Amino acid sequence: MTKAELVNEIAISTGYDKKSINLILDSMLDHVRKSLGEGEFVYMRGFGSFILKTRKAKVARNIRSKTSVDVPEHSIPFFVPAKEFKAVVRDVKGKK
């Protein structure tokens, strides 16, 4: 499902116009990005949590050119689904 399809589905189920829903969805995503950028986690009961994971420093190698690059320790965003979320999608087998 694309963002446009999601906006359309929400518009149909709520009766609000697509422009307002798109604005709300963009705002929510911006706030999630901003919170994670500041090191704060975002918890949504029944849906899941957006957290940061730390990747340790490592040496990456390019086999073709036989060079090495030091990759410093860094954070990556990570989503942890809630139990209720997992229960809904647990039995789905590749439906598209």
PEKAPE-V84675 format. One record per residue. N is the residue number from 1. RES is the residue in one letter. BURIAL is b if it has 9 or more other C-alpha atoms within 8 Angstrom, else e. Layout:
N|RES|BURIAL, N|RES|BURIAL
This chain:
1|M|e, 2|T|e, 3|K|e, 4|A|e, 5|E|e, 6|L|b, 7|V|b, 8|N|b, 9|E|e, 10|I|b, 11|A|b, 12|I|e, 13|S|e, 14|T|e, 15|G|e, 16|Y|b, 17|D|e, 18|K|b, 19|K|e, 20|S|e, 21|I|b, 22|N|b, 23|L|e, 24|I|e, 25|L|e, 26|D|e, 27|S|e, 28|M|e, 29|L|e, 30|D|e, 31|H|e, 32|V|b, 33|R|e, 34|K|e, 35|S|b, 36|L|b, 37|G|e, 38|E|e, 39|G|e, 40|E|e, 41|F|b, 42|V|b, 43|Y|e, 44|M|e, 45|R|e, 46|G|e, 47|F|b, 48|G|b, 49|S|b, 50|F|b, 51|I|b, 52|L|b, 53|K|e, 54|T|e, 55|R|e, 56|K|e, 57|A|b, 58|K|e, 59|V|e, 60|A|e, 61|R|e, 62|N|e, 63|I|e, 64|R|e, 65|S|e, 66|K|e, 67|T|e, 68|S|e, 69|V|e, 70|D|e, 71|V|e, 72|P|e, 73|E|b, 74|H|e, 75|S|e, 76|I|e, 77|P|b, 78|F|e, 79|F|e, 80|V|e, 81|P|b, 82|A|b, 83|K|e, 84|E|e, 85|F|b, 86|K|b, 87|A|e, 88|V|e, 89|V|e, 90|R|e, 91|D|e, 92|V|e, 93|K|e, 94|G|e, 95|K|e, 96|K|e
